[in-house]
C-alpha cells in the first residue's frame, strides 16, 4: 500500500527534519507561464509547511504531460543530473501523478516521488486533531489510493517466466482493493455518525445568530477569530494551520452571537479531500452571515477570491449576507507603496482601491490589518450592525436587551 507519511514511518505526517526537495511543473496550452509560476510558489509554500526545503525548480512547456514520465526526456535527464550531484530527498510534482508515472519516476530518480495531492493530504494528516478531521483525511487518502493500487504491483507482472507469479500478483491487488474499499465504507459510516452528533450540537446551540469566517488558506482567519472572540485559536503563517472547525461565543456589548473558523480553501485541492470535508463546511451552510477574508497583500488575491466564491457557490451559500474583509493592509502598504510617497497620496490610492472593490460587489467591503489591529473598531461596528439586523428580522416582536 502507499506510504502516506513522507518522513519516518512511526510519525504522523512529515518528519520534522528538513528534507531537500525539487519542484516540477508543466506549462500546458490552457495555462500561462505566469499562472504556473504562481502555482509553483504555492507548491513551495506547501512544501515548506510540510517541513521540506526547496533546492531547485523545473518548469517545461508541453501540450500535455507525458504519459509515463510527466515531463519530457530532456527534462528528465536534466533533473536526474541535478539529483546525481546534489543532496535531494524528494521530487514534488505540481499535478497529480498516476501509479505508473510514480513507479517510472522513482525507478529513474531513486528518490521519493510526490505529487501535489499527496503533499496536501500529508499536511492534513499531520494537522488533523479531532476524530472527525482524522477520519476525513484518512477517507480522502483511501479514495486517492484506490485507483493507484495497480501500479504498486506492476513489478510482479513484469517478471518473465515466473510461473505462478502473475496469479498471486493479481490476487494481492484484489485483496488490497477489498481492504481499501472496506476501509472507505467504515470511514463513511463513522463520518455519518459524527455528522449526526454535530447536527445535534448545532441544534443545541439555541437561537443565536451564527457567523462563519471563510477564505483562502493563510489569509488570517484564525487571527481575526482570536481578536473578536478574545480566545486563543491556533494561528500560524503556514498553509492549513486550521483544519478543525472552531466555534466561539462572541459578545459585542451585550449582544451575543456564534463565530466559527473553517478550513482554508486552496486551488487544485484534491477532489476527494473537498468531498471528505463537506460535512465540516456545514458550519458555513448553516451560518446566517459570512465573513469572507482576503489576503490583500498577496499578488494573486483576485484568484483567491474567485476560488472561494466558486466553493461558496458549490455549497449554495453565495446569496447569504457577506462581509468582505481585506486583511494584511500593513503588508500591502509595505509591498506596494514607495517610501517617497506622501501619506495623502497613499490614502488616496487606498480609497480608490476600496471603491473599486466596493463597486464590484453588493457586500460591504473593509480594509483591515488584524496583526496591527487597524480598522478593527470599524469592523466590529459593521459586523455588529449586520448581526443586530438579523436578530430584528428573526425576532421582530421580542424586546432586545442590547
C-alpha positions as CSV (number, residue, x, y, z in Angstrom):
1,X,0.0,0.0,0.0
2,X,1.0,3.6,-0.4
3,X,3.3,5.2,2.2
4,X,1.5,8.4,3.3
5,X,3.9,9.7,5.8
6,X,6.7,11.3,3.8
7,X,9.1,11.2,6.7
8,X,9.7,8.5,9.2
9,X,7.2,5.6,9.4
10,X,6.4,5.9,13.1
11,X,5.2,9.5,12.9
12,X,2.0,11.0,11.6
13,X,2.7,13.3,8.6
14,X,6.0,14.7,7.6
15,X,9.0,14.3,9.9
16,X,10.4,17.5,11.4
17,X,13.9,17.0,9.9
18,X,14.3,19.2,6.8
19,X,14.2,17.2,3.6
20,X,15.5,18.7,0.3
21,X,13.0,18.8,-2.5
22,X,12.9,19.6,-6.2
23,X,9.6,21.1,-7.6
24,X,8.5,20.2,-11.2
25,X,5.6,21.9,-13.1
26,X,4.3,21.8,-16.7
27,X,3.0,24.8,-18.6
28,X,0.2,23.4,-20.8
29,X,-1.8,25.1,-23.6
30,X,-4.5,26.1,-21.2
31,X,-2.1,28.0,-18.8
32,X,0.3,30.9,-19.0
33,X,3.8,30.7,-17.7
34,X,2.9,33.4,-15.0
35,X,0.0,31.2,-13.8
36,X,2.2,28.1,-13.4
37,X,4.9,30.2,-11.6
38,X,2.2,31.2,-9.1
39,X,1.1,27.6,-8.7
40,X,4.8,26.7,-8.1
41,X,5.1,29.5,-5.5
42,X,2.1,27.9,-3.7
43,X,3.6,24.4,-4.1
44,X,6.8,25.7,-2.5
45,X,4.8,27.1,0.4
46,X,3.1,23.7,0.8
47,X,6.5,22.0,0.8
48,X,7.7,24.5,3.5
49,X,4.6,23.9,5.5
50,X,5.3,20.2,5.4
51,X,8.8,20.6,6.5
52,X,10.8,20.4,3.2
53,X,13.3,22.8,1.8
54,X,13.1,23.5,-2.0
55,X,16.5,23.5,-3.6
56,X,15.5,23.7,-7.3
57,X,12.5,24.3,-9.5
58,X,11.9,22.9,-13.0
59,X,9.2,24.0,-15.5
60,X,8.6,22.7,-19.0
61,X,6.2,23.9,-21.7
62,X,4.3,20.9,-23.1
63,X,1.0,20.4,-25.0
64,X,0.1,17.9,-22.2
65,X,2.0,15.9,-19.5
66,X,3.9,12.9,-20.8
67,X,2.1,9.6,-20.2
68,X,4.9,7.8,-18.3
69,X,7.3,10.5,-17.1
70,X,5.0,13.6,-16.8
71,X,7.9,15.8,-18.3
72,X,9.9,15.1,-21.5
73,X,13.1,13.0,-21.9
74,X,15.4,16.1,-21.9
75,X,14.0,17.5,-18.7
76,X,14.2,14.0,-17.0
77,X,17.9,13.9,-17.9
78,X,18.4,17.5,-16.5
79,X,16.6,16.7,-13.2
80,X,18.5,13.3,-12.9
81,X,21.8,15.1,-13.4
82,X,21.0,17.6,-10.6
83,X,20.0,14.8,-8.3
84,X,23.2,13.0,-9.0
85,X,25.3,15.9,-7.9
86,X,23.2,17.3,-5.1
87,X,21.6,16.0,-1.9
88,X,17.9,15.6,-2.9
89,X,15.3,13.6,-0.9
90,X,12.2,14.0,-3.0
91,X,10.8,15.4,-6.2
92,X,7.4,17.1,-5.9
93,X,5.2,17.4,-9.0
94,X,2.6,20.2,-9.2
95,X,-0.1,18.0,-10.6
96,X,-1.5,14.5,-9.8
97,X,0.6,11.5,-11.0
98,X,-0.7,8.1,-12.0
99,X,0.6,5.0,-10.3
100,X,2.5,4.2,-13.5
101,X,4.2,7.6,-13.6
102,X,5.1,7.4,-9.9
103,X,6.7,4.0,-10.4
104,X,8.6,5.0,-13.5
105,X,9.9,8.3,-12.0
106,X,11.0,6.5,-8.7
107,X,12.9,4.0,-10.8
108,X,14.7,6.7,-12.8
109,X,15.5,9.2,-9.9
110,X,15.9,6.7,-7.0
111,X,14.3,9.3,-4.6
112,X,10.7,9.8,-3.3
113,X,8.2,11.0,-5.9
114,X,5.3,13.0,-4.5
115,X,2.5,14.9,-6.3
116,X,0.6,17.9,-5.1
117,X,-2.4,15.9,-3.7
118,X,-0.1,13.6,-1.8
119,X,1.6,16.6,-0.2
120,X,-1.6,18.3,0.8
121,X,-3.0,15.0,2.2
122,X,0.2,14.5,4.2
123,X,-0.1,18.1,5.6
124,X,-3.7,17.4,6.5
125,X,-2.8,14.1,8.2
126,X,-0.2,15.9,10.3
127,X,-2.6,18.7,11.3
128,X,-5.8,16.7,12.0
129,X,-6.6,16.8,15.7
130,X,-10.2,15.7,16.2
131,X,-11.7,12.2,15.3
132,X,-13.7,13.9,12.5
133,X,-10.7,15.5,10.9
134,X,-8.6,12.4,11.2
135,X,-11.4,10.2,9.6
136,X,-11.9,12.8,6.8
137,X,-8.2,12.8,5.9
138,X,-8.0,9.0,6.0
139,X,-11.1,8.7,3.8
140,X,-9.5,11.1,1.3
141,X,-6.2,9.1,1.4
142,X,-8.0,5.8,0.8
143,X,-10.1,7.2,-2.1
144,X,-7.0,8.7,-3.7
145,X,-5.1,5.5,-3.2
146,X,-7.7,3.1,-4.7
147,X,-7.2,3.8,-8.4
148,X,-3.4,3.8,-8.0
149,X,-3.1,0.4,-6.4
150,X,-2.4,-1.4,-9.7
151,X,0.8,0.5,-10.2
152,X,2.1,-0.8,-6.8
153,X,2.0,-4.4,-8.1
154,X,3.4,-3.9,-11.7
155,X,6.7,-5.5,-10.6
156,X,5.0,-8.9,-10.4
157,X,3.5,-8.6,-13.8
158,X,6.9,-7.6,-15.4
159,X,8.7,-10.8,-14.3
160,X,9.3,-13.1,-17.3
161,X,8.7,-16.8,-16.9
162,X,7.7,-16.6,-13.3
163,X,5.2,-19.4,-13.2
164,X,2.5,-18.6,-10.6
165,X,3.8,-15.1,-10.1
166,X,1.1,-13.3,-12.1
167,X,-1.8,-15.0,-10.4
168,X,-0.7,-14.2,-6.8
169,X,0.1,-10.6,-8.0
170,X,-3.5,-10.2,-9.2
171,X,-4.8,-11.8,-6.0
172,X,-2.7,-9.3,-4.0
173,X,-4.1,-6.4,-5.9
174,X,-7.7,-7.6,-5.4
175,X,-7.0,-8.2,-1.7
176,X,-5.7,-4.7,-1.4
177,X,-8.7,-3.2,-3.2
178,X,-11.1,-5.1,-1.0
179,X,-9.3,-3.9,2.2
180,X,-9.3,-0.3,0.9
181,X,-13.0,-0.5,-0.2
182,X,-13.9,-1.9,3.2
183,X,-12.0,0.8,5.0
184,X,-13.7,3.5,2.9
185,X,-17.1,2.1,3.8
186,X,-16.2,2.0,7.5
187,X,-14.9,5.6,7.4
188,X,-18.0,6.8,5.7
189,X,-20.2,5.2,8.3
190,X,-18.0,6.7,11.1
191,X,-18.3,10.2,9.5
192,X,-22.0,9.9,9.1
193,X,-22.3,9.1,12.9
194,X,-20.0,12.1,13.7
195,X,-22.0,14.3,11.4
196,X,-25.3,13.4,13.2
197,X,-23.7,14.2,16.5
198,X,-22.5,17.6,15.1
199,X,-26.0,18.3,13.8
200,X,-27.4,17.7,17.3
201,X,-24.7,20.0,18.7
202,X,-25.6,22.7,16.3
203,X,-29.3,22.4,17.1
204,X,-28.5,22.7,20.8
205,X,-26.7,26.0,20.3
206,X,-30.0,27.7,20.6
207,X,-31.3,30.5,18.5
208,X,-28.1,32.7,18.4
209,X,-27.1,34.3,15.1
210,X,-24.2,32.4,13.6
211,X,-21.3,34.0,11.7
212,X,-18.7,31.9,9.7
213,X,-15.2,33.0,8.7
214,X,-14.2,31.7,5.2
215,X,-11.3,32.5,2.9
216,X,-8.3,31.1,1.1
217,X,-5.8,29.4,3.3
218,X,-3.4,31.6,5.3
219,X,-5.3,34.8,5.0
220,X,-5.6,35.5,8.8
221,X,-9.0,34.0,9.7
222,X,-7.7,32.5,13.0
223,X,-6.0,35.8,13.9
224,X,-9.3,37.6,13.4
225,X,-11.1,34.9,15.4
226,X,-8.7,35.4,18.3
227,X,-9.3,39.2,18.3
228,X,-13.1,39.1,18.0
229,X,-13.6,36.2,20.5
230,X,-10.7,37.1,22.8
231,X,-9.7,33.4,22.8
232,X,-6.6,31.5,21.6
233,X,-7.2,29.7,18.4
234,X,-4.0,28.2,16.7
235,X,-2.7,30.8,14.2
236,X,0.4,30.3,12.2
237,X,1.9,31.7,8.9
238,X,1.6,28.3,7.2
239,X,-1.0,26.7,4.9
240,X,-3.8,24.8,6.6
241,X,-2.9,25.9,10.1
242,X,-6.6,25.3,11.0
243,X,-8.3,22.0,10.0
244,X,-11.0,21.6,12.6
245,X,-13.9,24.0,12.7
246,X,-13.7,26.1,15.8
247,X,-16.8,27.8,17.2
248,X,-16.7,30.5,19.9
249,X,-19.3,32.6,21.5
250,X,-18.7,36.3,20.9
251,X,-20.4,39.2,22.7
252,X,-20.5,42.8,21.3
253,X,-21.6,44.9,24.2
254,X,-24.4,42.6,25.5
255,X,-25.3,41.2,22.0
256,X,-24.1,37.5,21.7
257,X,-23.5,35.5,18.5
258,X,-21.5,32.4,17.5
259,X,-18.4,32.8,15.4
260,X,-16.9,29.8,13.5
261,X,-13.4,29.5,11.9
262,X,-13.3,27.0,9.0
263,X,-10.6,25.2,7.0
264,X,-9.0,27.4,4.3
265,X,-9.6,26.8,0.6
266,X,-6.8,26.3,-2.0
267,X,-6.6,25.9,-5.7
268,X,-6.1,22.4,-7.1
269,X,-7.4,21.0,-3.8
270,X,-7.7,17.2,-4.2
271,X,-11.3,16.3,-5.2
272,X,-11.6,13.6,-2.6
273,X,-10.5,16.0,0.1
274,X,-13.2,18.5,-0.8
275,X,-15.8,15.7,-0.7
276,X,-14.5,14.4,2.6
277,X,-14.5,17.9,4.2
278,X,-18.0,18.9,3.0
279,X,-19.6,18.0,6.4
280,X,-17.1,20.3,8.1
281,X,-18.3,23.1,5.9
282,X,-21.9,22.6,7.2
283,X,-20.9,25.5,9.6
284,X,-20.8,27.7,6.5
285,X,-24.1,26.3,5.1
286,X,-25.9,26.9,8.4
287,X,-24.5,30.3,9.2
288,X,-26.5,33.5,9.0
289,X,-23.6,35.8,8.0
290,X,-20.4,35.0,6.1
291,X,-17.1,36.9,6.7
292,X,-15.0,36.4,3.5
293,X,-11.4,37.2,4.5
294,X,-8.9,38.1,1.7
295,X,-5.1,38.5,1.9
296,X,-4.8,41.8,0.1
297,X,-1.0,41.7,0.2
298,X,-0.9,38.6,-2.0
299,X,-0.2,39.4,-5.6
300,X,-2.9,36.9,-6.8
301,X,-5.6,37.7,-4.3
302,X,-8.2,38.1,-7.0
303,X,-7.7,34.5,-8.0
304,X,-8.1,33.6,-4.3
305,X,-11.4,35.5,-4.2
306,X,-12.6,33.6,-7.3
307,X,-11.6,30.2,-5.7
308,X,-13.5,31.0,-2.5
309,X,-16.6,32.3,-4.4
310,X,-16.6,29.2,-6.5
311,X,-16.6,27.0,-3.4
312,X,-19.3,29.0,-1.8
313,X,-21.4,28.6,-5.0
314,X,-20.9,24.8,-4.8
315,X,-22.2,25.0,-1.2
316,X,-25.2,27.1,-2.4
317,X,-24.4,29.9,0.1
318,X,-23.3,32.6,-2.3
319,X,-26.5,34.6,-1.6
320,X,-26.0,34.8,2.2
321,X,-25.3,38.2,3.7
322,X,-21.5,38.6,3.4
323,X,-18.9,41.0,4.7
324,X,-15.7,41.2,2.6
325,X,-12.6,41.8,4.8
326,X,-9.3,42.6,3.0
327,X,-6.8,41.7,5.7
328,X,-3.0,42.4,5.9
329,X,-3.3,46.1,5.0
330,X,0.1,46.8,6.7
331,X,1.8,44.2,4.5
332,X,0.1,45.6,1.4
333,X,1.5,49.1,2.1
334,X,4.9,47.6,2.7
335,X,4.9,45.7,-0.6
336,X,3.3,48.2,-2.9
337,X,4.0,51.7,-1.7
338,X,7.2,53.6,-2.4
339,X,8.8,55.2,0.6
340,X,8.9,58.6,-1.2
341,X,5.1,58.7,-1.5
342,X,3.4,61.1,0.9
343,X,0.8,59.9,3.3
344,X,-2.1,61.7,1.5
345,X,-1.3,60.0,-1.9
346,X,-1.1,56.6,-0.1
347,X,-4.5,57.2,1.4
348,X,-6.0,58.3,-1.9
349,X,-4.7,55.1,-3.6
350,X,-6.3,53.0,-0.9
351,X,-9.6,54.9,-1.1
352,X,-9.7,54.3,-4.9
353,X,-8.8,50.6,-4.4
354,X,-11.6,50.2,-1.7
355,X,-14.1,51.9,-4.0
356,X,-13.1,49.6,-6.9
357,X,-13.8,46.5,-4.8
358,X,-17.0,48.0,-3.4
359,X,-18.2,48.7,-6.9
360,X,-17.5,45.1,-7.9
361,X,-19.8,43.5,-5.2
362,X,-23.1,44.0,-3.3
363,X,-21.4,43.2,0.0
364,X,-19.9,45.8,2.4
365,X,-16.1,45.9,2.0
366,X,-13.4,46.8,4.6
367,X,-9.6,47.1,4.6
368,X,-8.1,46.0,7.9
369,X,-4.8,44.7,9.5
370,X,-5.7,42.1,12.1
371,X,-2.0,41.9,13.1
372,X,-1.7,45.6,13.8
373,X,-5.4,45.9,14.9
374,X,-6.0,48.6,12.3
375,X,-9.7,49.4,11.5
376,X,-10.8,46.7,13.9
377,X,-13.3,49.1,15.6
378,X,-15.0,49.8,12.2
379,X,-15.0,46.0,11.5
380,X,-16.8,45.4,14.9
381,X,-19.3,48.2,14.2
382,X,-20.2,46.9,10.7
383,X,-20.4,43.3,11.8
384,X,-22.4,44.3,14.9
385,X,-25.0,46.1,12.7
386,X,-25.3,43.0,10.5
387,X,-25.9,40.7,13.5
388,X,-28.4,43.2,15.1
389,X,-30.4,43.4,11.8
390,X,-30.6,39.6,11.7
391,X,-31.9,39.4,15.3
392,X,-34.5,42.0,14.4
393,X,-35.6,40.0,11.4
394,X,-35.7,36.7,13.3
395,X,-37.4,38.0,16.4
396,X,-39.3,41.1,15.3
397,X,-41.6,41.2,18.4
398,X,-39.0,40.3,21.1
399,X,-37.6,43.0,23.3
400,X,-33.8,43.3,22.8
401,X,-31.5,43.8,25.8
402,X,-28.7,45.4,23.8
